[in-house]
């Protein structure tokens, strides 16, 4: 099994505007070997009930990845998506394959 590259948009706070709101810069980081799959009908129904958002894909994140995926944007197959909810993490040693976290994404932009 082989994963695909996913681009994670990383936001870094650079300053504060005159109203006290943070100002961010965005950088793109390529995450190699991610699994991208379609959610089940149950996953879609649950995300709509919990978050009011329809998920498009579930991304399998490689073990050892230290990026923050919550409340982020990603580019998959040339299209922009926003993450929904929190990354689901298992006990890395007990998961047999190379992917240890899952994050759901909705279409964005």
C-alpha positions in Angstrom: 0.0 0.0 0.0 1.3 3.4 -0.9 0.2 6.8 0.3 0.0 10.2 -1.5 1.4 13.6 -0.7 -0.9 16.0 1.1 0.0 19.7 1.6 -0.7 21.1 5.1 -1.2 24.8 5.4 0.7 25.8 8.6 -0.3 29.1 10.2 2.2 30.9 12.4 1.3 34.0 14.4 3.6 36.9 13.3 2.1 39.9 15.0 -1.1 41.5 16.4 -3.2 44.0 14.6 -4.3 47.3 16.1 -7.5 45.7 17.4 -5.5 43.0 19.3 -6.3 40.2 16.9 -3.5 37.9 15.9 -2.0 38.1 12.4 -0.8 34.9 10.8 1.4 33.9 7.9 0.7 30.7 6.0 3.4 28.3 4.8 2.8 25.1 2.9 4.4 21.8 4.1 4.2 18.6 2.1 3.4 15.6 4.2 4.4 12.4 2.3 2.8 9.0 2.4 -0.7 10.0 3.6 -3.7 7.7 3.0 -6.8 9.5 1.5 -10.1 7.6 1.6 -13.8 8.3 1.3 -15.8 8.3 4.6 -18.6 5.8 5.2 -22.2 7.0 5.2 -22.1 6.6 9.0 -19.1 8.9 9.2 -20.8 11.6 7.1 -24.0 11.3 9.2 -22.1 11.6 12.5 -20.0 14.6 11.3 -23.2 16.4 10.3 -24.8 15.7 13.6 -21.8 16.6 15.7 -20.3 19.5 13.7 -22.8 20.5 11.1 -20.3 19.8 8.4 -20.2 17.2 5.6 -16.9 15.5 5.4 -15.4 14.6 2.0 -12.3 12.5 2.9 -10.6 10.9 5.8 -6.8 11.3 5.8 -4.5 8.7 7.4 -1.5 10.5 8.8 1.9 8.7 9.0 3.2 7.6 12.4 5.6 10.0 13.9 4.1 13.1 12.3 4.2 16.0 14.9 2.2 18.6 13.0 -1.0 20.1 14.5 -3.8 19.1 12.1 -6.7 20.5 14.1 -8.4 23.6 12.7 -6.1 23.6 9.6 -6.4 23.6 5.9 -5.0 20.9 3.6 -4.6 20.5 -0.2 -5.5 17.1 -1.5 -5.6 16.2 -5.2 -5.1 20.0 -6.0 -8.2 21.0 -4.0 -8.4 22.9 -0.7 -10.1 21.3 2.4 -10.5 22.2 6.1 -10.0 19.7 8.9 -13.1 18.8 11.0 -12.8 17.9 14.6 -9.7 16.4 16.2 -7.2 13.9 14.9 -8.1 10.4 16.0 -5.0 8.8 17.4 -4.3 5.2 18.5 -1.5 3.6 20.4 1.2 3.8 17.8 2.9 0.5 18.8 -0.4 -1.4 18.5 -1.3 -0.2 15.0 0.2 -2.6 12.4 0.6 -0.2 9.4 2.5 3.0 8.8 -0.4 5.4 9.7 -1.3 6.2 13.3 -3.8 9.1 13.1 -6.9 10.0 11.1 -8.3 13.4 10.4 -11.6 14.2 8.6 -11.8 17.1 6.1 -14.6 19.1 4.5 -14.5 20.9 1.1 -13.3 24.5 1.6 -12.6 27.4 -0.7 
